[in-house]
Every structure is written in structure tokens, then in C-alpha cells.
Amino acid sequence: MQIDPNSTAFRVLERLCRLPKPVRSISDVMLNAEFGDPHAVRALAEAGLIRARGWDQGPGTLWVPTPAGERLYAEHAGDAATAG
């Protein structure tokens, strides 16, 4: 998947990947509240860059980046770091 670093999809991926690894997940409700673009979340999931998992206890969905999503984010984050 090609991803524009200025897109909502990239900002969602960035938000997930910048979290500390042990807590690298955000609920569906929080992502929609923060970004207001469920289509971006769905596109990332369909591209295999994030995946859904359940809570340890309770209902709902948590989104976590996949290894492919983490690699893509790292590539773009590296580009931004060297460009700035």
C-alpha cells in the first residue's frame, strides 16, 4: 500500500507505532474520536498494516500495528527525519 505521509491513514499508523511496544494499541472508539475517519482505519486493516484484537477483558476492538505497518511507518518516519 502506498501511503501519503499527510493522510489520515498515515497519522493513524503513526499514532499506533509511536506508542511504547507493551501498550501499542488504541480502541476503535478512541481512533474514531481522535481522527474521525473510520475509512482510514478500514483501509489500513484491509492492507494488512493494522489488525484488530479484543480486549483482555470486556467488549470492543483494539487496533495494533502489524510488522508490515511498523516497517512502513519506520520507512516514512526515516524519510521525514532526513528531509527535515
N, C-alpha and C positions, 0 to 999 in steps of 0.2 A: 504494500500500500504506500502510495506517495502521500506525504502529509505536509501541509503548509505550516511552517512554524508560527504563523499568525492566526491560525484557525482555532476554533473552539476545541476541535478534536485534539490538537496538539496540547492545548492548555490543560485539558482533562488528563492526558497522558503525563504531562509534566507534573501536575498536582499529585498524581499517584506515585510517580517514580521518585519524587523528591522527599517522600516520607521515609523515615527510618525503616529499614527492612523488616524488623519484627512487627511493625504496625502498618505495613504498606497495604492499606485497604480503606475504601470510603464507601459508605452506604449509597445505594441508588437514590434515596431521598435527598441526601446531602449534595450529591453531584448535580441533581436536577435543580436544587435550590441555589447552588452556587453558580452554575453555568447556564441553566435554563435551556438546555439543548439536548433533549433525550436522543435525538437523531445522531449526534456526535458520539454518544456513548454506544449506541447500537452499531454504528459504523466501525468503531474500534473493536467491538466484540466480534462482529462478522469478519473482520480482517485478522482476527486472532491475536490482537495486540493487548487486549484485556480479557479477563474471564470472570464469570460470576461464581461466587461461592456463598454458602449460607453462613449465618451467624453461628457461633459456638453454641449459644442458647437463644432461642427465640426466632421469630419470623423475619423475613426480609432478605435482601440481597446485598452482599458486599462485592465491590469490584476490585480486582487486583490486576496489576500488570503481568503479562506473561514474559518469559525470557525474550521473546521476539520484540515485544513492546519496550522492554528495558533497553535492548540493543538499539532500536530505532531512536528512542529518546536520547540515549548517550551519543549517538552519531550527530543528531541535530544540536544537542547541547554543546558538543565539542565544536561544531561549526560556528555557533553563536559566540562561544568563548574566544575563538581565534579571530573572528571578524571584528570583535569589539576592542 
